[in-house]
C-alpha cells in the first residue's frame, strides 16, 4: 500500500540509524510518547509497507481473533502502529521471521515498560529498538531562529506544535486528557484521578529536584508505594524521566536518589499553569525548565544516535553539584546549566573542582546558558544553548 509523503515533513535525526538497523534486523521497533511523530517518520521511511493501526477497534479484533491471517495479508513489509494493544502478535511475528528472514516488520508503541517486556520475551535478537522523543532543537532550529528562549520553552517540541498544526493552549490540555488519562487507565488501576492529577502537578513543581517519594506521599495523602507506582506510570507514558546520580566507590559521600524531569517543557508549562511566554519569563520555575530543556536535548542526542541513556548528574553531601555529566569516549564531560544571560564566576565553582570529585577520566567542561558571549578557548567553555549540538554530537 503506497503512502502519501507529507511535504511538511521535518527530517528526524534518528532516521539514518533506523534505516541502517533495518538492514540487519527483520523487525524494527520505534517507541516513544504519543504524538512524538513515530507513525509519521515510519511512513516516511518505509512508504511501501502496509500500515495498520491497532488503535482501530476493527483492526484490533481481526488481529486478536486471527493473528496468522492478519499477518499474512502481505509477504512484504508491514507496519503495525500501537502494537502494545495486541501484544500476542509479537510471538507470531517471531515465528514468521524465523521461517522467512526476508519478511520485514516495523512496529511502534507508546507504552514503554510493558512494550519492552513483551518484546524482550518474544523478539530477543530479532529486533532493533529505538526511542523517538519530541523534536530536538537541531531538527527545528531553522524554524525557531528568531524565537525567544521563553517562547521556545513554553511551546515545547511536539511535532504538532513545531509544524504549526496546533498551539500550546489547545494541544497540551487535550494531550493530557485524551492520551495520558487513557494510558493511565490501561497501565494502572488508579481509583482517584483527582489525587493523581495533584501528583502530576507536584511533580512539575519539582523539575530538576531530587526525587523524594515520601515528600509527595505526605502532600498527596497516599503511601510511598503508591507514589512510586504512579511515578512508574508517568515514566511508562513518557511524561517524566529520571536522571541518575553519579556514584563511585565511597557510597556515603554521593547522593543516591535521581532527579526528576519532564519529557517536554511545553507539557510541563501547561501542567504548571503557565499560559504565556511572558508569564514564564517571570515564573520561579523558568530556570528549572531551561535545565529540563538542556537535559532533554542531551537525551535526544543519545537516542537519535541509536545509543542508550548514559546521562548522569553529580551531587554530594558537601553541596557540590554538576547539572549534567556526559560520558563520551571513556571520559566524562561536565555541564553546568544556567538560564541567565550574563556569566558569573560562581557558575563554574564546582566545575573547577571536577578533577577531585569525579573518579573516571575527565573530559571537557561547559557552561550552557542563555547569553550570547561564548569562549571556546577557556578551560571552562561558555556556550549558548543554540549551539548545544557542538557538545552533544
N, C-alpha and C positions, 0 to 999 in steps of 0.2 A: 504494500500500500504506500503510495508516494505521499510524502508530507510536504505541504507548502512551507517554504522558508520565510521566516519573518524578516522583512527588510530592516526593521528597527532593532534587530538582534545585536546585543553587545557581546563581543567575544569574551569568553571566560578563560582565565589563565590556566585553569585546571585541564582545559580541553586537550592539550598536547599529551599530557601523561595518561589521560583516559584512553586516547586513541592508540598510544604506544602499548598500553597494557592489553588492549583489545586484540592485539596480535599474539599475545601469549596466553590469555585466559579465554575459555569458552563462555564464561559468564562475567559480566561487569555489573557491579552494584554501586549505585550512587545514592547516598543518604544525606540528610540534612533537614533543616527546618522547612515547614510548609511555606510555599511561596518564595523559596530561595532561588528558583529558576532551574530546578532539576529536570523537569519534563521538557522545558524549552531548549535547554542545552542538549539533551539526549536526542530530541527530534532533529536538531540542527546537525549533530554529529553523525547520526545514523538515519538518514532520511528514507532509506528503503526498507527499514524494519517495520513489520506490522506492529501497531500500537494498540494496547488495551489498558484501560484504567480500571483497577479493581475497587475503585470508589463507586463505580456504576453497579447498582444492585443486580441488574440482569447479567452483566458480565461476571460478577462475583458468584452468582448462583450457578452459572454454567461452569465456571472454574471449579467450584466446590463439588458439584454433582457428577461431573465427568471430566476430571483433570486430564486424562490421556487425550480425549477428543479435543479438549480446549487447546492443549499444547501442540496438537498435530495439525493445526489449521494452516501451517506453512512448514516447509522444510528448510527455510532460510532464517533470517534474523527475526527476533521477536522482542518487543519492548513491553514490559509489564510494569505499570505505574502503581505505586502504593501496594506493593506486594505483601506487606505485613497483614493485609486484610485476609489473605488466603495463604498462610504460611506453609500449608501442606503441599503447595505446588513445588516448593524447593526440593523435596525428596524426589519428585517425579522429574524435575529438571536434571538432577544428579544422574538419574538413570539414563536420560536421553543423551546427555553429553558424554557419558561413559561409553555408550554404544555407538554414538556418532559424533566424534570430536569436531566435525565440520559445522554442527548446529551451533548457533550463537544466540545468546540471550543477554539483554540488558534489563536489569531490574532496579527499581528505585523505591524508596520508602522514607517516611518522615518520623518514624519511631525508632530511636537509636538503639537502646539496650535490647528490646525484645527482638528487633530485626536481626541484630548481630548475633544473638543467641541462636536463633533458628539457622542462620547462615553457617555459623561455626559447626553446628551439628550436621548439616546436610551437604554443604558445598565446600568443605575444607579442602584447600589445594586446587580448587577449580575456579575460584572467583577472585577478581581484583576489586578491592573495596576502596571507595573514595568518598570524602565528605565535602559537600558543597554548601558553604555558608553564604549569607548575603554578599552583595558586590564588595570587592575590595576597592580601596581608594584608587589604586593604579588602574583598575578597569574603567573607572568613571571620571578620571581626572580631567579629561578634555571637556566634560560636560559641567564641571563644577569649578573651573579655573577662577572665576570671579566670585565664588560663593564664600561668605564669611564662615569662620570656624563655628560660630554659634548656629548658623543655619545648617551647616553640614551635620553637626551632632544632632540637631533637632529633627532633621528629615530622616536620618538613618539611611541604610543602604540596601533595603529590599528592592528587587528589580522593578516592581510596580511603581515605586517612588522615583527611582533613578531614571526610568524611561518616561516619566510624566503621565503614566496611565492612572495614577491615583495621587492623593495628597495625604499628609500625615493625619489630619483631623478626622478623616473618614477611614483611612486604611487601618490604623493601629487599633482603635476600639473594635472595629469589625473583626480584625485578626484575632484579638483576644477572645471575643465571644464566639466567633464561628469556628475557629480552629483549636485554640487552646482548651476551651471548655469541653469540646468534643473529644479531643485527645486525652484529656484528664479522665473523662468518664470511661474511656476504653482502657486506660492504663491502670487506674486505681479506683476503688470504691470510696469516694470522698463524700461523706454524708452532708457536711455543712459547707456549701460553696462560698458563703459569705466569709467564713473563717479562712478558707483557702485564698480568697481574694485579698484579705487582710495580710495574709502571709506573703503573697506576691508583692504587695506594696512595701512591706517591711524589708523584703529582700532588695527591692530597688533602692531603698534608702540606705542600704549597706553596701552599695557598689564600691569595690576597692578595699573593703574591710575584711578582717579575719573572720572566718565562719565560726560562730559560736552558737550551736543549736540550742543550748539551754536558755540563752537570752531571748530568742524568738519564741521558744516554748512558753516562757513566762508571759510574754506580751500577748501572744495569741490565745493562751489558755488551753494548750494541749500538751501532750507528753513529748519528751525529747525524741522518742522513737517515731512519733507521728511527724514531727518536723523533719527528721532525716528522710522519712519515706516521701514526704511532699517535695523535698529537695530533689530526690531521685526522679520524681515525676517531671519537674521542671527541666532537669537535665535531659531526660528522655525525649521531651518535646522540644528540645533545643531552644529553651527560653533563657536558661542560665548556664554558666560554665564555671568550673573551679580552676584556679591557678595553684599548682602545688608548690610547697615551700622547698627551698634548698636545705639539705641536711648533709652532715658529714659524720665523722667518727666520734664526735663529742655531743651526744644527744641532748644533754641538759641545756646546752647553750642556744640551740636553734628553736625557733617557733615551728611547731609541728602541724598546725592547722592550715588549710588552704585559704585563699582569698576568693571572694565571690565577684563575678562579673556577669553582665547580660550579654547575649549573643548579638544584640543590636542596640545602638544608643537611641534610635528613634522610638523603638518599642519601650525602652526604659523611660524616656521622657514622657511618653503617653501615660505610663503607669504612675509616674511621679506627679502627674497633673500639670506638667509644663506644656503650655498651649501655644507659645510663640518663641521664635529665636530671641526676641528682646527679653522675654521673661527668663529664658535660660541664661542670658548674659548676666543677670542679677542673682541667679539662684545659687544657693550654697553648694549644690551638687555639681556645678559646672566643672570643677577640677576633677572630680571623680569620673564624670562622663568622658572627659578628654582622656584620662588614663584608660578608661574602658575602651575607647576608640583605638588607641595605640596597641593595647593588648589584643584586641580583635584583629587588627591588621597583621600582627605578628603570627597569630594562629592561622589566619587565612593564607599567609605566605607559606607556612608549613604544608597545609593541606593542598594548596594549589601546585606544590611541587611533588605531591604524592608521598609526603613524609608524615610521620607520626608527630603528635603533640609532645614536644620535649621542653616546653616553656616552664620557667620557674621564677620565683621571686626570692629575695633574701631579707630575712628579719631575724634579729637575735634578741636576747634578753637585755642587752645594753642599748636598745632602741636604734641600732644601726639598721638601715633599710635601703635596699635597691629594688626599684619597682619591677624590673624585668631582667631576667638572665636568659641570654640566647646561647645555646651550645652549637658551635659551628667548627667543623674540622678539629674536633678534640679540645677546643678551647672555649672558655666562657666569656662572652661579651656582657658588660653591664650597661643597663639603660635606665636612666632616671627620667621621669615623665613629669613635665610641668606645663600647666595651661597658661602661664604668664607670657607676656610679650617682651619682657625685659629680663635679661640674665642677671642672676645674683650669685655671688661666690658660694653661698650656702647650698646651692643646688647640687654641688659636686662633693659635699662633705664626706659622704660615705663612699663615693666612687674613689676618692683619693686614698681611702684605706682598704680598697678592694683586695690588694695583694695579701694583706694579713687576715682577711676574712674568708676568702674562698680558697679551698684546698687544691682544686684542679687547676691546670694551666689556664692563665688568664689571657684573654684576647684584647679587644678594644673597649673603650669607654665612651658612652654617648649621653648627651642631654638632649632629649626631644622636647621642643617647646613651641610656642605659637609666635615667637619673634622672627624677624627677618634676618638678623645678623647670624652668620654661620662662620665657623672657624675649623677647618679641616686639619690644620697643622698642629693644633694643641694636643696635649696628651688626652684631655677630655674634650671630645669633639662636640661642638654645638650644632644642632641640626633642626631645621624647620620641619614640622610634621608632613609637609607636602613632599618631602624628599625621603620619606621612610624607606622606599624601595632600595636606597643605597646601602642600608644595613640589613635588610631582610632577604635579599636575593643574591 
